[in-house]
Structures are given as structure tokens and as C-alpha cells.
């Protein structure tokens, strides 16, 4: 069954002009891009998006980081998309990520790991609707 996931190319990767390289890899791996946009997150939006991490010590730094520059958000679709995409991009810590993964090739550290991916089907649905209306996604089908 096809699933959707949300991915975000994070500020340092956008600033370092890796958008095209990352999108090309995603497409070549068979993920269909249903929605794509570049945004500059407002603090209130980043706080809301990462609310699940509010009690964690890195929450403030995460919000600061994600509002520090432009990001590219995308909705992807493929069979078993959520789990497969997380494997495809590599471990959160780029030093532990497998060779050839996006995080291994473009990430700098656990915090500056280049790309976000939804961690569950439920969170993917919530995250997709945070950035995209169903009308925007249906226009791509």
C-alpha cells in the first residue's frame, strides 16, 4: 500500500545548495513528489511543528536552528514510504549513517543532519497536513 511521508531539507543543506542533489536522489530512488515548497519557518510555526519534543533539552536549539534559514518541505509517496525513506536517508547521526545515504553525504552532526523524515505513519499524516492542504496535493495527482 502506498504511503505518504514528509521530508524537510534543513537550513544548512539549503544554504549549501544541495537541494537539487537531494531531490535527484529522492526521485531516482522511486519516490513520487506530491508537493514541494520552500519556506522560512516562523518561530511560532517551528515551535508548533516540533511540539512533540517540547520537554526535551534540545527543543529550543531545534526551533532556533529550523528558523535560521529557508527549508524545502516535500510530500513523498511510495510503497512503505515512511519506513523505507528513513532507511534511505540514513541514521540521525551522520557519523553512524550508512555510506551513500543523504545524511552520510551531506549531514554534519546529529543536530545538523541535513534532512527530516516523518517517524511514523501517524506523524507523517500530521506533518503533511501542517505544511500542505489536501487540495494542494490532489492537484498533483
N, C-alpha and C positions, 0 to 999 in steps of 0.2 A: 504494500500500500504506500502510495506517495505521501510524504510529509513535507511540511514547511519548517524552515528554521530562519532565525535572524542572525545575521553576522554584521559586525561593525569593524571597518578598518579604522584603527585608532589614530589619534592625532600625530604621533611621531612618524607613522608609516605614510600618512597623507603628506606631511611636511617634507618627507624624504622622497616623495614622488614614486612610491611603489604601488599606487592604485592599479595601474594598467597591468603590471606583472601579476598582481594578486588576482585580479579579475580574470586574466587569461588562464591562470592555473585552475581557478574555480570552474570556468566553462569547459576546459579540456578534460576535467575530471567528471563531466557529465551532469553538473548541477545546472538547473534552469533558473535564470534570474527573473523573478516575477516583479520585483520592484527594486529601484535603486535611486538614492538621492544623497547629495552632500548637504550636511547641516553643521551648524555651530551650535552645540548644546548650550542652553541657558542653565545656570546653576540649579534653578528650581526643577527643571526637567531631568537633569542628571541625578539630582537627589531622589526624585520620584522613581526613575528607572532603576536605580541601584538600591532602593529602599530595603530590599531583601538582605542587604549587607550592613544596614544601619548600625547594628550592635557590634560589628567587627572593628578592630582597631584601624584598619586601612580605609574605612569608608570615606573619611574626609579627604585623604590623599587621592582616592579613586575619583571622587567628584571633581576635585581640583584638576586632576590630570585630564579627565574626559571633557572638561570645559576649556582646556588650554589651547585648542585649535579646532579646525574643521575635522569632521569624521565622515566616512561614507557608510551608509546603512543600506543593507540589501536583504531582500527576502529571497530565499533559495528553495527550490523544490526538487525532490528526488525520492526514490525508494529509500526507506530507513534513513532519511536525511539527517535527523538530529544526531544520532549516534555516529553515523559514518562521517559527517562533517567534522565532528570533534576529533575523531581519529585523523582525518585528513589534514587538519591544521596543526596537530601536534600537541604535546604536553604544555601546560600553562607556563612552566619554566622552560624557556628556550634551550637552556643547557642540557635538559633532560629529554628534549623533543627528538624524535627520530630524524635522521638525515633526510633532506628533501622536503620536509614539511614547511609550511609557511612560517610558523613560529621559529623553527630552527634557522631558517634562512634570513628572516627579517626582524625577529624579536631581539631585544637587548637584555631583558631581565624579566622576572615574574611580573613586575608592575608594568613594564614597557614591553609587552609581549605581542604587540602589533595588531592582534585581531581578537574579537569577541565572538563567541558562538553560544547559542542557547544550550542549556544543560539538560533540558527535558522537553518532552512534547508539550506539557502544560505551560512551562515557562516560554517556550517558543511561541505559543499562541498569544500569550500576554505581551511578549516583547514585540511581535509583529504588529499587533494592534496598537501598540504605543506609538509607532512611527508611521504606519500605513493604514489607510481606510480600506475596507473591503472593496470599495468602488475603484480605488487606485489599482488594486491587484487584479480585479476582474477585467479591467481594461487591457491587461497584458495577456489574457488567456485567448 
